[in-house]
Amino acid sequence: MSTIENKQAQVEATLRLAPVVAVVVIDALADAVPLARALVGGGIKAIEVTLRTPVALDAIRAIAAEVEGAVTGAGTLLTPGDIAAAEKAGARFGVSPGATPGLLDAADDSSLPWLPGAATATEAMGLFERGYRLQKFFPATQAGGPDYLRALASPLPGIRFCPTGGITAAGAPDWLALPNVVCVGGSWMSTAKLVRSGSWIEIQELARGAALLHA
C-alpha cells in the first residue's frame, strides 16, 4: 500500500467512527479538555479543532494528551506551515476547506492523514487524480446541498465525501442518505454559546444524538 493509500485508509477509518465529525472552535484553552470529554462521552470521537484561534494548536496537544478515546484533528489548514504545525501538535488527521498545489505537495511530504476540500466536479477530479478518494465537500449547504452532491455520485463513483458547512442535526440525515457520503462535519453540538457557558452535559447529550444519526 502506497503512502497516500495508507493515509487515505487512516482518514476513512476516522470518518467512519461516527456519523458526525465534530468541528470545534476553541477560544479558551481551559475549555479544550472538558469539551472533548463531553463529545467523546456522547460517542463523537473524531474532533476537528479549527486553527482559527491562537490556542488551537495547544488545544490539540491538550486533547491528544488528556482525553482518552479522542481522535484529534486540525481543521482550516491553509498553508504548508499549517500542516507541519498540526502534525507537530499531535493531530491525527488534518482538514482543509480546499486544496492548493502547495498544500498538496506539503501533504505528500507529511505523514499526517489529510482530508482536502472540493466544491466542484473539477476540483474533486483533480484531487482524485492525486490519490484522494476521501474529500471534504465545502461549503456543503451553500455549494448546492444534498441534491448537488447526489448528482456527483454517478459520474464520480470512486470518491466519498464528508460534507461540512451549514449542516444541522435536522438536515444531517439527508446528507447521510447519499451513497457518496461517509459522514458529515458539524458544529451544532458545540456552539460558541454552549462552550462559553461550560454546558458540557448539554454538549454530551447533543453528541449522543449525533452519534445515533442515520439516513
Protein Blocks (a to p, Z undefined) as FASTA:
>chain_A
ZZklmmmmmmmmmmmmpmbdcddddfblklmmmmmmmmmmnopabdcddffbfklmmmmm
mmmmmmghiacddehiabfklmmmmmmnopabdcdfbdcfklmmmmmmpcbdcddddfbf
klmmmmmmnopabccdddfklnnpjmlmmmmmmmmmmbccddeehiafklmmmmmmpmkb
fbdcdfklmgfklmmnopaklmmmmmmmmmmgcZZ
